[in-house]
Amino acid sequence: MEETTEIKVYSNQPEVTLFVDENEFATVSGKTIFKFQLPITGTHTITAKADSCEDSITIRRVAEENPDYIFVKRAPVTNWFDTDDLNPDCFFINDRLADIRENPRAGAIIDQMMSQGASARGDVADAVKDNPALQRMMGRMTLVSLLIQSGADDESIKQLNRVLQGIKK
């Protein structure tokens, strides 16, 4: 559709030369990202060369856009943990693990959850439990980041957040 397209070449070399259908098009000096505005009339083989490195692509000018490449927003996206209905006076999964554990009620829930997880993890869980430095590091992390790293599913995370939202800070 468009008469020109931007070709970006990423390289750690100081200079990149672009070839279009084996003909030298342009050489650009720079750092990391090299941009070329390339007129397109049909199907072209584009080759980027930098020192002894090279790579090629084939591009094609089309009469109309392919609908498969067009993003259609079907519904608004809402992150459930970003909604306005969170009570800031209560705990939630974006709080740091250490802050949650300071509260006896919230800490008991987290300790129970971690105990259940530890029984499934065996030796790894024992190594974490017996390592004060690792415990301090985990305490600085948000609960949600720890849950994601441990492979918790979205529904379990949401349920835990609902429980924490019932506990005042």
C-alpha positions as YAML, in Angstrom:
chain: A
units: angstrom
residues:
- id: 1
  name: MET
  ca: [0.00, 0.00, 0.00]
- id: 2
  name: GLU
  ca: [2.65, 2.51, 1.02]
- id: 3
  name: GLU
  ca: [5.21, 3.70, -1.48]
- id: 4
  name: THR
  ca: [8.04, 3.60, 1.06]
- id: 5
  name: THR
  ca: [8.77, 1.50, 4.11]
- id: 6
  name: GLU
  ca: [11.25, 1.90, 6.92]
- id: 7
  name: ILE
  ca: [13.82, -0.86, 7.23]
- id: 8
  name: LYS
  ca: [15.57, -1.09, 10.60]
- id: 9
  name: VAL
  ca: [18.78, -3.02, 10.96]
- id: 10
  name: TYR
  ca: [20.12, -3.81, 14.42]
- id: 11
  name: SER
  ca: [23.87, -4.31, 14.58]
- id: 12
  name: ASN
  ca: [26.86, -3.87, 16.86]
- id: 13
  name: GLN
  ca: [28.92, -2.84, 13.83]
- id: 14
  name: PRO
  ca: [29.66, 0.85, 13.14]
- id: 15
  name: GLU
  ca: [28.31, 0.80, 9.57]
- id: 16
  name: VAL
  ca: [25.60, -1.06, 7.67]
- id: 17
  name: THR
  ca: [25.07, -1.24, 3.91]
- id: 18
  name: LEU
  ca: [21.64, -2.10, 2.53]
- id: 19
  name: PHE
  ca: [21.25, -3.88, -0.80]
- id: 20
  name: VAL
  ca: [17.95, -4.07, -2.69]
- id: 21
  name: ASP
  ca: [17.71, -6.87, -5.23]
- id: 22
  name: GLU
  ca: [21.54, -7.19, -5.09]
- id: 23
  name: ASN
  ca: [22.05, -3.47, -5.86]
- id: 24
  name: GLU
  ca: [23.64, -1.25, -3.24]
- id: 25
  name: PHE
  ca: [20.99, 1.11, -1.88]
- id: 26
  name: ALA
  ca: [22.69, 3.05, 0.93]
- id: 27
  name: THR
  ca: [25.29, 2.89, 3.68]
- id: 28
  name: VAL
  ca: [24.57, 4.29, 7.14]
- id: 29
  name: SER
  ca: [27.03, 4.86, 9.97]
- id: 30
  name: GLY
  ca: [25.84, 4.85, 13.55]
- id: 31
  name: LYS
  ca: [25.29, 2.72, 16.60]
- id: 32
  name: THR
  ca: [22.90, -0.17, 17.24]
- id: 33
  name: ILE
  ca: [19.89, 0.84, 15.06]
- id: 34
  name: PHE
  ca: [20.32, 1.76, 11.40]
- id: 35
  name: LYS
  ca: [17.25, 3.12, 9.59]
- id: 36
  name: PHE
  ca: [16.62, 3.18, 5.85]
- id: 37
  name: GLN
  ca: [13.61, 4.67, 4.04]
- id: 38
  name: LEU
  ca: [13.10, 2.33, 1.12]
- id: 39
  name: PRO
  ca: [10.79, 2.85, -1.85]
- id: 40
  name: ILE
  ca: [8.90, -0.34, -2.68]
- id: 41
  name: THR
  ca: [7.29, -1.14, -6.01]
- id: 42
  name: GLY
  ca: [6.77, -4.89, -5.88]
- id: 43
  name: THR
  ca: [8.65, -7.81, -4.33]
- id: 44
  name: HIS
  ca: [12.20, -7.07, -3.21]
- id: 45
  name: THR
  ca: [15.01, -8.99, -1.55]
- id: 46
  name: ILE
  ca: [16.65, -6.76, 1.03]
- id: 47
  name: THR
  ca: [20.12, -7.64, 2.31]
- id: 48
  name: ALA
  ca: [21.90, -5.83, 5.12]
- id: 49
  name: LYS
  ca: [25.68, -6.20, 5.34]
- id: 50
  name: ALA
  ca: [27.95, -5.09, 8.15]
- id: 51
  name: ASP
  ca: [31.57, -6.20, 8.07]
- id: 52
  name: SER
  ca: [31.43, -9.99, 7.55]
- id: 53
  name: CYS
  ca: [27.82, -10.27, 8.76]
- id: 54
  name: GLU
  ca: [24.74, -10.23, 6.58]
- id: 55
  name: ASP
  ca: [21.06, -11.04, 6.69]
- id: 56
  name: SER
  ca: [18.24, -10.91, 4.13]
- id: 57
  name: ILE
  ca: [14.48, -10.52, 4.02]
- id: 58
  name: THR
  ca: [11.90, -10.39, 1.25]
- id: 59
  name: ILE
  ca: [9.27, -7.66, 1.28]
- id: 60
  name: ARG
  ca: [6.28, -7.20, -0.96]
- id: 61
  name: ARG
  ca: [4.16, -4.16, -1.66]
- id: 62
  name: VAL
  ca: [0.46, -5.02, -1.56]
- id: 63
  name: ALA
  ca: [-2.61, -3.29, -2.95]
- id: 64
  name: GLU
  ca: [-4.55, -3.56, 0.32]
- id: 65
  name: GLU
  ca: [-3.82, -4.42, 3.93]
- id: 66
  name: ASN
  ca: [-4.02, -8.03, 5.06]
- id: 67
  name: PRO
  ca: [-6.68, -8.05, 7.81]
- id: 68
  name: ASP
  ca: [-4.76, -10.80, 9.63]
- id: 69
  name: TYR
  ca: [-2.07, -8.23, 10.47]
- id: 70
  name: ILE
  ca: [-4.46, -5.59, 11.81]
- id: 71
  name: PHE
  ca: [-5.01, -5.49, 15.56]
- id: 72
  name: VAL
  ca: [-8.68, -5.15, 16.40]
- id: 73
  name: LYS
  ca: [-9.42, -4.19, 19.99]
- id: 74
  name: ARG
  ca: [-12.45, -6.30, 20.84]
- id: 75
  name: ALA
  ca: [-12.96, -5.25, 24.45]
- id: 76
  name: PRO
  ca: [-11.27, -2.97, 26.91]
- id: 77
  name: VAL
  ca: [-8.43, -4.61, 28.78]
- id: 78
  name: THR
  ca: [-8.54, -4.35, 32.54]
- id: 79
  name: ASN
  ca: [-5.98, -5.75, 34.90]
- id: 80
  name: TRP
  ca: [-7.98, -7.03, 37.85]
- id: 81
  name: PHE
  ca: [-5.33, -5.79, 40.29]
- id: 82
  name: ASP
  ca: [-5.43, -2.24, 38.84]
- id: 83
  name: THR
  ca: [-9.12, -1.64, 39.41]
- id: 84
  name: ASP
  ca: [-10.35, 1.21, 41.57]
- id: 85
  name: ASP
  ca: [-12.29, -1.08, 43.91]
- id: 86
  name: LEU
  ca: [-9.19, -2.19, 45.81]
- id: 87
  name: ASN
  ca: [-9.28, -1.00, 49.40]
- id: 88
  name: PRO
  ca: [-5.90, 0.65, 50.11]
- id: 89
  name: ASP
  ca: [-6.47, 0.16, 53.85]
- id: 90
  name: CYS
  ca: [-6.35, -3.62, 53.37]
- id: 91
  name: PHE
  ca: [-3.58, -5.95, 52.19]
- id: 92
  name: PHE
  ca: [-3.36, -7.04, 48.57]
- id: 93
  name: ILE
  ca: [-0.99, -9.02, 46.38]
- id: 94
  name: ASN
  ca: [1.08, -6.00, 45.32]
- id: 95
  name: ASP
  ca: [2.24, -5.54, 48.93]
- id: 96
  name: ARG
  ca: [5.71, -6.74, 49.88]
- id: 97
  name: LEU
  ca: [5.88, -10.19, 51.41]
- id: 98
  name: ALA
  ca: [7.60, -8.86, 54.56]
- id: 99
  name: ASP
  ca: [4.84, -6.27, 55.11]
- id: 100
  name: ILE
  ca: [2.11, -8.90, 54.78]
- id: 101
  name: ARG
  ca: [3.89, -11.28, 57.16]
- id: 102
  name: GLU
  ca: [4.11, -8.57, 59.86]
- id: 103
  name: ASN
  ca: [0.34, -8.80, 60.32]
- id: 104
  name: PRO
  ca: [-0.53, -11.90, 62.39]
- id: 105
  name: ARG
  ca: [-3.69, -12.75, 60.43]
- id: 106
  name: ALA
  ca: [-2.29, -12.03, 56.94]
- id: 107
  name: GLY
  ca: [1.04, -13.62, 57.88]
- id: 108
  name: ALA
  ca: [-0.68, -16.81, 59.00]
- id: 109
  name: ILE
  ca: [-2.42, -17.10, 55.61]
- id: 110
  name: ILE
  ca: [0.85, -16.56, 53.75]
- id: 111
  name: ASP
  ca: [2.72, -18.99, 56.03]
- id: 112
  name: GLN
  ca: [0.06, -21.66, 55.44]
- id: 113
  name: MET
  ca: [0.21, -21.09, 51.70]
- id: 114
  name: MET
  ca: [4.02, -21.26, 51.73]
- id: 115
  name: SER
  ca: [3.93, -24.41, 53.84]
- id: 116
  name: GLN
  ca: [1.67, -26.10, 51.29]
- id: 117
  name: GLY
  ca: [3.97, -24.96, 48.49]
- id: 118
  name: ALA
  ca: [7.04, -26.13, 50.40]
- id: 119
  name: SER
  ca: [5.67, -29.66, 50.75]
- id: 120
  name: ALA
  ca: [5.46, -29.81, 46.95]
- id: 121
  name: ARG
  ca: [8.96, -28.35, 46.45]
- id: 122
  name: GLY
  ca: [10.95, -30.55, 48.87]
- id: 123
  name: ASP
  ca: [14.68, -29.79, 49.04]
- id: 124
  name: VAL
  ca: [14.34, -26.43, 47.27]
- id: 125
  name: ALA
  ca: [11.89, -25.19, 49.91]
- id: 126
  name: ASP
  ca: [14.20, -26.34, 52.73]
- id: 127
  name: ALA
  ca: [17.10, -24.43, 51.17]
- id: 128
  name: VAL
  ca: [14.99, -21.26, 51.03]
- id: 129
  name: LYS
  ca: [13.65, -21.70, 54.58]
- id: 130
  name: ASP
  ca: [17.16, -22.11, 56.03]
- id: 131
  name: ASN
  ca: [18.71, -19.17, 54.15]
- id: 132
  name: PRO
  ca: [18.19, -15.83, 55.97]
- id: 133
  name: ALA
  ca: [19.61, -13.78, 53.08]
- id: 134
  name: LEU
  ca: [17.19, -15.38, 50.64]
- id: 135
  name: GLN
  ca: [14.32, -14.84, 53.10]
- id: 136
  name: ARG
  ca: [15.22, -11.11, 53.31]
- id: 137
  name: MET
  ca: [15.35, -10.87, 49.52]
- id: 138
  name: MET
  ca: [11.96, -12.54, 49.18]
- id: 139
  name: GLY
  ca: [10.57, -10.20, 51.85]
- id: 140
  name: ARG
  ca: [11.38, -7.22, 49.62]
- id: 141
  name: MET
  ca: [9.47, -8.71, 46.69]
- id: 142
  name: THR
  ca: [5.77, -8.21, 46.05]
- id: 143
  name: LEU
  ca: [3.60, -11.20, 46.77]
- id: 144
  name: VAL
  ca: [2.30, -11.27, 43.20]
- id: 145
  name: SER
  ca: [5.83, -11.48, 41.75]
- id: 146
  name: LEU
  ca: [6.60, -14.43, 44.03]
- id: 147
  name: LEU
  ca: [3.34, -16.13, 43.10]
- id: 148
  name: ILE
  ca: [3.99, -15.72, 39.39]
- id: 149
  name: GLN
  ca: [7.54, -17.05, 39.76]
- id: 150
  name: SER
  ca: [6.21, -20.08, 41.61]
- id: 151
  name: GLY
  ca: [3.76, -20.83, 38.80]
- id: 152
  name: ALA
  ca: [0.52, -19.87, 40.57]
- id: 153
  name: ASP
  ca: [-2.48, -19.66, 38.25]
- id: 154
  name: ASP
  ca: [-4.52, -16.46, 37.84]
- id: 155
  name: GLU
  ca: [-7.55, -17.79, 39.70]
- id: 156
  name: SER
  ca: [-5.48, -18.74, 42.76]
- id: 157
  name: ILE
  ca: [-3.84, -15.32, 42.75]
- id: 158
  name: LYS
  ca: [-7.24, -13.61, 42.51]
- id: 159
  name: GLN
  ca: [-8.61, -15.72, 45.36]
- id: 160
  name: LEU
  ca: [-5.65, -14.91, 47.59]
- id: 161
  name: ASN
  ca: [-6.09, -11.21, 46.76]
- id: 162
  name: ARG
  ca: [-9.78, -11.41, 47.77]
- id: 163
  name: VAL
  ca: [-8.78, -12.94, 51.11]
- id: 164
  name: LEU
  ca: [-6.07, -10.31, 51.73]
- id: 165
  name: GLN
  ca: [-8.51, -7.53, 50.87]
- id: 166
  name: GLY
  ca: [-10.54, -8.63, 53.91]
- id: 167
  name: ILE
  ca: [-7.63, -7.92, 56.28]
- id: 168
  name: LYS
  ca: [-6.98, -4.36, 57.45]
- id: 169
  name: LYS
  ca: [-3.36, -3.14, 57.44]
...
